[in-house]
């Protein structure tokens, strides 16, 4: 992924689990493609092997990609092909 100075977010590469966040276009995307659906004020981004996530300036967490083990934190085990806002429990002592 690449985060540009204007706040736009781009991804490319393998997309077999939706880890690029651009929907299901194909298994591979060879040119940078803008990710839609994430606020422009991203302060941090991370890529796992088959999933990705960003944190916004409002402390909102968005995740997408492979969710085989629940790593997206969205309450299910389904892969997500577009950025999905994750509900965080503030009382969770592990966060």
C-alpha positions in Angstrom: 0.0 0.0 0.0 1.0 3.6 -0.5 -0.4 6.6 1.4 0.0 9.8 -0.6 0.4 13.3 1.0 -3.2 14.2 0.0 -4.5 11.3 2.1 -5.3 9.0 -0.8 -4.5 5.3 -0.3 -3.4 3.0 -3.1 -2.7 -0.7 -3.3 -1.5 -3.3 -5.9 -0.3 -6.9 -6.0 -2.0 -10.1 -4.9 -5.7 -9.8 -4.1 -6.8 -13.4 -3.6 -8.2 -12.6 -0.1 -9.3 -9.0 -0.7 -6.2 -7.6 1.0 -5.9 -4.8 -1.5 -9.3 -3.3 -0.4 -10.4 -2.5 -3.9 -13.2 -5.1 -4.1 -12.8 -8.2 -6.1 -11.5 -7.0 -9.5 -9.1 -9.9 -10.0 -6.6 -12.0 -8.1 -3.7 -9.7 -9.1 -3.6 -6.0 -9.8 -0.4 -4.8 -11.4 -1.0 -1.0 -11.2 -1.6 1.1 -8.1 -5.4 1.3 -7.6 -7.0 3.8 -5.2 -8.8 2.3 -2.2 -12.2 3.9 -1.7 -14.3 4.0 1.5 -11.6 5.1 4.0 -11.5 8.7 5.4 -8.6 10.8 4.1 -7.0 11.4 7.5 -5.1 8.2 7.8 -2.4 8.3 10.5 -1.2 4.7 10.3 -1.4 1.7 8.0 -0.3 -1.9 8.2 -0.2 -4.9 5.9 -0.3 -8.5 7.0 0.3 -11.4 4.8 -3.2 -11.4 3.4 -5.0 -8.5 5.2 -4.5 -4.8 5.7 -5.6 -2.1 8.2 -5.5 1.6 8.7 -6.2 3.9 11.7 -7.6 7.4 11.0 -7.0 10.7 12.9 -10.4 10.0 14.7 -9.0 6.7 16.0 -11.2 4.7 13.8 -9.9 1.3 12.6 -10.6 -0.1 9.2 -9.6 -3.6 8.2 -10.0 -5.8 5.1 -8.7 -9.0 3.5 -8.3 -12.5 4.8 -10.2 -13.2 8.0 -9.7 -17.0 8.4 -8.7 -16.7 12.1 -10.8 -13.6 12.9 -7.8 -11.3 12.5 -9.9 -8.4 11.2 -11.8 -8.2 14.5 -15.2 -7.8 12.8 -16.9 -10.6 14.7 -16.9 -13.2 11.9 -14.5 -15.3 9.8 -15.5 -14.0 6.4 -12.9 -12.3 4.1 -13.7 -8.7 3.4 -12.8 -7.2 0.1 -13.4 -3.5 1.0 -12.4 -1.4 4.0 -14.7 -2.1 6.9 -14.9 0.0 10.0 -14.2 -2.1 13.1 -16.1 -1.4 16.3 -13.6 -1.2 19.2 -14.6 -1.9 22.8 -13.0 0.8 24.9 -13.3 -1.3 28.0 -11.2 -4.1 26.5 -8.0 -4.2 28.6 -6.1 -5.7 25.7 -6.5 -2.7 23.4 
